[in-house]
Amino acid sequence: MDMRARPYRSVLYIPGSKDRALDKARNLPIDAIIFDLEDAVAIDEKPNARATLTAALAQGGYGQRMRIVRINGLDTEWGEADAKAANDMDCDAVLLPKVETTAQLDALAALTDKPLWAMMETPRGMLNAAAIAAHPKLAGMVMGTNDLAKELQCRFRADRLPLATSLGLCLLAAKAEGTIIVDGVYNAFKDEDGLRAECEQGRDMGFDGKTLIHPAQVEIANAAFAPSEDEVDLARRQIAAFEEAHAAGQGVAVVDGKIVENLHIVTAREILAKADAIASLNG
């Protein structure tokens, strides 16, 4: 599957220590899973979680879902062992928490051959986002908005205005490098309207998808970050009109009263590729 087109609409955190949750994730309509060895695992369960997750991934059954393992920080007593274990796991990437410098990614890259993902969740991480996104081993970024809000000492607002600068810095960094970037979690997992609004906000800003804390959030995230039927229809009509105009020796076309140039066709093709990838993922 084309990595640019691969969907990341729904990225669900699953505790690496919970057999039942690990099993249930095999049948959820999610695009990616973050198998968590960090925040979701109690301190005395850390070594057991490593073994439990290794066994679950070896058993397989996760289909085309992107499998990302979030390890503990390398400044903790578990981080290095997590990284070495993850390198041998049947997973697609290793996610490092609280990334603030490229040196942290260098240290992780020395322990694993897997592609790296970075949790962006501290003020220093925001200020170094461009360098982090440009790291040669980095394949994705995840906004850690709960930790970030704590560090910023900002207040909760439905419009997320206090986080706007941080979200924007990371988006700019990721888009400059062609790196996947997914939005932070929405904590009130029973508040469907609030989740939908935040998903739509993240989608409109340019995020590739949303991290989720509960399976009940999956359907709304999948709908928000997928191309709509109207978007797919418009993309097809734009491509057809542009190709017709091009054949007639013209540089632009007109669709629904709006100019269509080559840059619009690039976006249209990406929309169709994403729609095809989602259809493939859905079987």
Secondary structure, 3 states (H helix, E strand, C coil): CCCCCCCCCEEEEEECCCHHHHHHHHHCCCCEEEEECCCCCCHHHHHHHHHHHHHHHHHCCCCCCEEEEECCCCCCCCHHHHHHHHHHCCCCEEEECCCCCHHHHHHHHCCCCCCEEEEECCHHHHHCHHHHHCCCCEEEEEECHHHHHHHHCCCCCCCCHHHHHHHHHHHHHHHHHCCEEEECCCCCCCCHHHHHHHHHHHHHHCCCEEEECCHHHHHHHHHHHCCCHHHHHHHHHHHHHHHHHHHCCCCCEEECCEEECHHHHHHHHHHHHHHHHHHHHCC
